[in-house]
Amino acid sequence: MTGVKMIAKLPRLILALALLSLAAAPVAEAQTKKPAAARPAPKAAPAAKAQAAPPAPEVDANGMPVIQTAAKYAYMVDADTGQVLLNKNGNERMYPSSMTKMLTAYMIFSKLKKGDIKLDDELVVSEAAWRQGGSKMFVPLGARVKIEDLLRGVIIQSGNDACIVLAEGLAGSQDAFAEDMNRWAKQLGMNDSNFRNPDGWPDPQHYSTAHDLATIAIRTIKDFPEYYKYYGEREFAFNGIKQGNRNPLLYQNFGADGLKTGHTEGGGYGVTASAVREGRRLVLVLNGMASMKERAQESQRVMDWGFREWGAYTLYKEGDKVADADVWLGDQKAVPLVAPKTLTASLPRRYRRDMKVTVSYQNPVPAPVHKGDPIGKLIVTAPNLKTMELPLVAGSDVGQLGVVGRMGAAVSYLVFGRGTAAARATPATATATK
C-alpha cells in the first residue's frame, strides 16, 4: 500500500517542482539583467582600478581640452587644417625678439626661389653689422660672407650681425629692409605686426603677436620646403666658432624640426616651434617666460598636450568620391563629387564619436559641368567646435544635351514630372558615414 500511495502522490510532487521552477525563473532573469543595467554607473568601483586609470584631461566650461602654461602668450595651431588648439593672448601685441628673424629668413628664401640671388653670392660685412650686440655669428669686419652661411648664422646661431649684413646687402639699409618686412607681413596675413629692424632688437614700435608668428612659421614650412631644412640643423660653425641651435625641442626624440627662439629683457623667453608626429604637424608659439629652462619645459609639455588631446582625422583622400549630384540637361544623369585634396578635420579626441559629416550642394547641377568645378561642400560638425566646411568639386566632365535632347527632357518634365533631373534647383544634403 505504501508503494501505491507514493505513486499517487508523485503527480502532485512533479506539479510542485514545476511551480517552483516557474517561480524561480523571473528571479534568475532579474539577476541576469541587473548588472547590465547598473554597468554605466556602478555604485562601488574597485579602488585599485580607479587609481590605475589615467587622470581626466582638463576641460573648460564647454568641455574643450585646456592646458595651463607659464607663458604669457601661447598659440597652437594644426598646420594642415588651420584648427586652433590653444589661444592664450594669441592676438595681443608682444615683443617677438629674435623670432623676428623668421620673417627675415622668409624674405631671403623668396629672393632665392625667384633667382634674384644665389646661396653662394657674397655680401660685405659693414661696421654697423660688426658692432651689433646681442647674439652673434661673429662675422669679421669687411669680410665677404656667403648668403648660405649668413642664413645659417641667422637661423641656427641667431646672429644679429648676420641679419644686418643681409638687410644692408639686399635692401641698402636696415630701415629699407624693415619697410620691406612690413609689406611682406601684410601680404602674408600678419596683420597685427610692425617691424623696425631685421633681428628683433628692442624697439617700442617693434611688435608682433603669437598668431602672426605662427602664420609666418606655417608659410615658411609650406612655401619653402627646400630651405626649411636649415631650421632643423642643430649646430653651425663659422669663423672657428661652433654654436648650437637654441631650439630646445630639437634635442629631444620629439619630432621637432624647427623653428626659432627669442629672448629680450622686455619680451622674456620665447619660442616658435613645429613638430610632426604620424604625418601630423603642429605649430606652437610661446612667449613671455622667465628662463631658458622654463622655455624648454613648457614647449615640450604644451606640444605633448596638443598631440595627446587633439586628433586629426582624414575624412577623404584626394580624388575620393563623396557623393553623386544630379545633372540637369546633361548627357549624363549625375556627376561625382570628389575631394580636391585630402580632407582632414582636427578635433578633440574625446569628440571623435560625436563628429558628423554631411554633404551640401544645389540639386540638380546645370550642365555643362567641367571637371574640377566647385559644386558642393563637406560640412563637419562636433560639439562646441566651429563648423568646418571643406570644398567638393566635379570629378568628371558632363556635357550639355543637344537642342533635341533638351526639348525632350523639358517635355518629359512637363508631362511626367521627371527628366534628366529635377528642373528646380534645391539644396541637397546627404550624410556621409565617417
C-alpha positions in Angstrom: 0.0 0.0 0.0 2.8 2.3 0.8 4.2 2.0 -2.8 0.7 2.7 -4.2 0.4 5.8 -2.1 3.8 7.1 -3.2 2.8 6.6 -6.8 -0.4 8.5 -6.2 1.5 11.4 -4.7 4.1 11.5 -7.5 2.0 13.7 -9.9 1.5 16.2 -7.1 5.2 16.2 -6.4 6.0 16.8 -10.0 3.5 19.7 -10.2 5.0 21.3 -7.1 8.5 21.2 -8.6 7.3 22.7 -11.8 5.6 25.5 -9.9 8.8 26.1 -8.0 10.9 26.3 -11.2 8.4 28.8 -12.8 8.6 31.0 -9.7 12.4 30.9 -9.7 12.7 31.8 -13.5 11.8 35.5 -13.1 14.3 35.8 -10.3 17.1 34.4 -12.3 16.2 36.7 -15.2 16.2 39.7 -12.9 19.6 38.8 -11.6 20.9 38.5 -15.1 19.7 41.9 -16.2 20.6 43.8 -13.1 24.4 44.1 -13.6 23.9 45.2 -17.2 21.5 48.0 -16.2 23.9 49.1 -13.4 27.0 48.9 -15.6 27.1 52.6 -16.8 27.2 53.9 -13.2 28.4 51.3 -10.7 27.8 52.2 -7.1 31.2 50.9 -6.0 34.2 50.6 -8.3 37.3 48.7 -7.1 39.7 51.2 -5.6 42.8 49.7 -7.3 41.1 50.1 -10.7 40.3 53.8 -10.1 43.9 54.5 -9.2 45.2 52.8 -12.3 43.1 54.9 -14.6 44.8 58.0 -16.2 43.7 61.4 -14.9 40.9 63.0 -16.8 42.1 65.8 -19.1 41.4 69.4 -18.0 38.4 70.9 -19.9 36.7 74.3 -19.9 33.1 75.0 -19.3 32.2 73.8 -22.8 34.1 70.5 -22.4 37.0 71.6 -24.6 40.5 70.5 -23.6 42.6 73.2 -21.9 46.1 73.4 -20.5 47.6 76.0 -18.2 51.0 77.4 -19.1 53.5 79.7 -17.6 53.9 81.5 -20.9 52.2 84.9 -21.0 51.4 84.3 -24.7 50.5 80.9 -26.2 49.1 79.9 -29.5 49.0 76.4 -31.1 47.6 75.5 -34.5 47.3 72.4 -36.7 49.4 73.5 -39.7 47.3 71.4 -42.2 43.8 72.1 -41.1 44.2 75.5 -39.5 42.4 74.4 -36.4 43.4 76.5 -33.3 44.2 74.2 -30.4 45.3 76.8 -27.9 45.0 80.5 -27.7 46.2 82.4 -24.7 46.5 86.1 -25.5 47.4 84.9 -29.0 46.3 88.2 -30.7 47.8 90.6 -28.2 50.9 92.6 -29.2 54.2 91.4 -27.7 57.9 91.8 -28.4 58.9 89.0 -30.8 62.6 89.3 -30.0 64.7 87.0 -32.3 61.6 85.2 -33.6 61.6 88.3 -35.9 64.3 86.5 -37.8 61.7 84.1 -39.3 60.4 86.9 -41.5 63.9 88.0 -42.4 64.8 84.4 -43.5 61.5 84.1 -45.4 62.3 87.2 -47.4 65.7 85.8 -48.3 64.1 82.4 -49.2 61.8 84.2 -51.6 64.7 86.0 -53.3 66.5 82.7 -53.7 63.5 80.9 -55.2 62.9 83.7 -57.7 66.5 83.6 -58.7 67.3 87.2 -57.6 70.2 85.9 -55.5 72.1 82.7 -55.1 73.3 80.8 -52.0 77.0 81.3 -52.9 76.6 85.0 -53.5 78.7 87.1 -51.1 77.8 90.2 -49.1 80.2 92.6 -47.3 80.2 93.0 -43.5 79.8 96.6 -42.5 80.9 98.2 -39.3 77.3 98.5 -38.1 76.9 94.8 -38.6 80.2 94.0 -37.0 79.5 96.2 -33.9 75.9 94.9 -33.3 75.4 93.4 -29.9 73.4 90.5 -28.6 73.7 87.0 -30.1 76.2 87.0 -32.9 77.6 84.9 -35.8 80.9 86.7 -35.3 81.4 87.9 -38.9 84.7 89.8 -39.4 84.6 93.5 -40.3 85.0 93.9 -44.0 84.7 90.2 -44.8 82.7 88.8 -47.7 80.3 86.1 -46.4 78.2 83.7 -48.5 74.5 84.1 -48.2 74.1 80.5 -47.2 76.5 81.0 -44.3 74.6 84.1 -43.3 71.3 82.2 -43.4 72.7 79.6 -41.1 74.0 82.3 -38.9 70.6 83.8 -38.7 68.6 80.6 -38.2 71.0 78.4 -36.1 73.2 80.9 -34.3 70.5 83.7 -34.1 73.2 86.1 -35.3 72.1 89.8 -35.2 75.2 90.7 -37.2 74.2 88.3 -39.9 70.7 89.8 -40.2 72.2 93.3 -40.7 74.6 92.0 -43.4 71.7 90.6 -45.3 69.5 93.6 -44.8 72.1 96.1 -45.9 73.3 93.9 -48.7 69.9 93.3 -50.2 67.9 96.4 -49.4 70.6 99.1 -48.9 69.9 99.8 -45.2 68.2 98.3 -42.2 65.4 100.9 -42.4 64.7 100.0 -46.1 64.7 96.3 -45.2 62.2 96.9 -42.3 59.9 98.7 -44.8 60.0 95.6 -47.0 59.4 93.4 -43.9 56.1 95.3 -43.2 55.0 95.0 -46.8 55.6 91.2 -46.7 53.9 90.9 -43.3 50.7 92.4 -44.7 50.8 90.1 -47.7 51.3 87.1 -45.5 48.4 87.9 -43.2 50.5 89.1 -40.3 48.0 92.0 -39.7 49.0 93.0 -36.2 52.8 93.2 -36.6 55.2 96.1 -37.1 58.9 95.6 -37.7 61.6 98.2 -37.2 64.7 96.0 -37.8 65.7 92.6 -39.2 66.9 91.0 -36.0 64.3 91.8 -33.3 66.5 94.3 -31.5 64.3 96.0 -28.8 62.2 98.9 -30.0 58.9 100.1 -28.6 57.4 100.1 -32.1 58.7 96.7 -33.0 56.0 94.1 -32.1 54.0 91.1 -33.3 51.5 88.5 -32.0 51.7 84.8 -31.3 49.2 84.3 -34.1 51.3 86.3 -36.6 54.4 84.3 -35.7 52.6 81.1 -36.2 51.5 82.4 -39.6 55.0 83.1 -40.8 56.1 79.8 -39.5 53.5 77.9 -41.4 54.1 79.9 -44.6 57.8 79.1 -44.3 57.2 75.4 -44.0 54.8 75.3 -46.9 56.3 77.8 -49.3 60.0 76.9 -48.9 60.4 73.2 -48.0 63.8 73.2 -49.8 65.1 75.8 -47.4 63.1 75.0 -44.3 65.8 72.3 -43.6 68.1 74.9 -42.1 65.8 75.3 -39.1 66.4 71.6 -38.1 70.2 71.8 -38.1 71.5 71.6 -34.5 74.8 73.4 -34.9 76.8 75.6 -37.2 80.5 76.6 -37.1 81.7 79.9 -38.6 85.0 81.7 -38.2 86.2 78.9 -36.0 83.3 79.3 -33.6 80.8 76.4 -33.2 77.4 77.3 -31.8 74.4 75.1 -31.2 70.8 75.7 -32.2 68.9 77.3 -29.3 65.6 75.5 -30.1 65.4 73.1 -27.1 62.9 70.7 -28.8 65.5 69.7 -31.5 67.5 67.8 -28.9 64.5 65.6 -27.8 63.2 62.5 -29.5 60.2 64.6 -30.2 59.5 65.0 -33.9 60.5 68.7 -33.8 62.2 70.2 -36.9 62.2 74.0 -36.3 61.8 77.0 -35.9 63.2 79.8 -33.8 63.7 81.0 -30.2 63.9 84.6 -28.9 64.8 86.5 -25.8 64.9 90.1 -24.8 64.5 91.7 -21.4 61.2 93.2 -22.4 59.8 90.1 -24.2 61.1 87.4 -21.9 62.0 83.9 -23.3 60.0 82.7 -26.3 60.0 80.0 -29.0 58.2 79.3 -32.2 58.3 75.5 -32.7 57.0 72.9 -35.1 56.8 69.1 -34.7 55.5 66.3 -36.8 54.1 63.0 -35.5 52.5 60.4 -37.6 52.3 62.8 -40.5 50.5 65.5 -38.5 52.2 68.9 -38.0 51.6 71.3 -35.1 53.0 74.8 -34.8 53.4 76.3 -31.3 54.3 79.8 -30.2 55.1 80.6 -26.6 56.5 83.9 -25.3 57.0 85.8 -22.0 58.6 83.0 -20.0 61.1 83.6 -17.2 64.0 81.4 -18.2 65.6 79.1 -20.8 64.7 76.2 -18.5 61.1 77.2 -18.3 61.0 77.7 -22.1 62.4 74.2 -22.7 60.0 72.6 -20.2 56.8 74.4 -21.3 57.4 74.0 -25.0 57.7 70.2 -24.7 54.8 69.9 -22.2 52.4 72.0 -24.3 53.4 70.4 -27.6 52.9 66.9 -26.0 49.4 68.1 -24.8 48.5 69.1 -28.3 49.3 65.8 -29.9 47.7 63.9 -27.0 44.4 65.7 -26.6 43.7 66.6 -30.2 43.5 64.3 -33.2 43.5 64.8 -37.0 41.0 62.6 -38.8 41.2 62.0 -42.5 37.7 62.1 -44.0 38.5 61.6 -47.7 41.7 61.3 -49.6 42.4 63.4 -52.7 40.2 62.1 -55.6 37.8 60.1 -53.4 34.2 60.2 -54.4 32.0 61.6 -51.7 28.6 61.6 -53.4 26.8 61.9 -56.7 24.9 65.0 -57.8 22.0 65.0 -60.3 22.7 66.9 -63.5 20.0 68.9 -65.3 20.0 68.7 -69.1 23.3 66.9 -69.2 24.5 64.0 -71.3 24.9 62.1 -68.0 22.4 61.8 -65.3 24.8 62.5 -62.5 28.3 63.8 -61.7 30.5 62.5 -58.9 31.5 65.0 -56.1 35.1 64.3 -55.2 37.6 65.7 -52.7 40.1 68.1 -54.5 42.7 67.3 -51.8 42.9 65.1 -48.8 40.2 66.4 -46.4 41.1 66.3 -42.7 39.4 67.5 -39.6 41.0 68.4 -36.3 39.1 68.0 -33.1 39.5 66.8 -29.5 39.9 63.1 -29.4 37.0 62.9 -26.9 34.6 64.2 -29.6 35.6 61.8 -32.3 32.4 59.7 -31.9 30.2 62.8 -31.9 31.6 64.1 -35.2 29.0 64.4 -38.0 29.8 64.8 -41.7 27.3 65.9 -44.3 27.4 66.9 -48.0 25.7 70.0 -49.2 25.1 71.1 -52.8 22.5 72.7 -55.1 20.5 69.9 -56.8 20.4 69.5 -59.7 23.7 70.8 -61.1 23.1 72.5 -64.5 25.0 71.2 -67.5 27.6 71.7 -68.7 29.9 70.6 -65.9 33.7 70.8 -66.1 36.0 68.5 -64.1 37.3 70.4 -61.1 34.3 72.9 -60.9 33.4 73.6 -57.3 29.9 72.0 -56.8 29.4 71.4 -53.1 31.0 71.3 -49.7 31.6 68.8 -46.9 30.3 70.1 -43.6 31.9 68.7 -40.4 30.3 69.4 -37.0 31.2 68.4 -33.5 30.2 69.6 -30.0 31.5 73.0 -29.1 33.5 73.4 -32.2 33.1 75.8 -35.1 31.6 74.2 -38.1 34.2 73.2 -40.7 33.4 73.5 -44.4 35.6 71.7 -46.9 35.2 72.1 -50.7 34.0 69.4 -53.1 34.5 69.5 -56.9 33.2 67.7 -60.0 35.0 64.5 -60.6 34.3 64.4 -64.4 33.1 66.4 -67.3 29.4 66.3 -68.2 28.3 67.8 -71.5 25.1 69.5 -72.2 22.3 67.8 -74.2 21.7 69.0 -77.7 18.7 71.0 -78.7 16.5 67.9 -79.3 17.7 66.3 -76.1 16.9 69.4 -74.1 13.5 69.7 -75.7 12.8 66.1 -74.9 13.9 66.5 -71.3 11.7 69.6 -70.9 8.6 67.8 -72.4 9.2 64.8 -70.2 9.4 67.0 -67.1 6.2 68.9 -68.1 4.2 65.8 -68.9 5.6 63.2 -66.4 7.3 65.5 -63.8 10.6 63.9 -64.5 13.5 64.2 -66.8 17.2 64.1 -66.8 17.0 65.7 -63.3 14.5 67.8 -61.4 14.2 71.2 -63.1 14.1 73.3 -59.9 17.4 73.7 -58.1 17.1 72.8 -54.4 19.6 72.4 -51.7 20.5 68.8 -51.2 22.3 67.2 -48.3 23.5 63.7 -47.6 25.0 62.2 -44.5 28.5 60.7 -45.1 29.5 57.8 -42.9 32.9 58.6 -41.5 
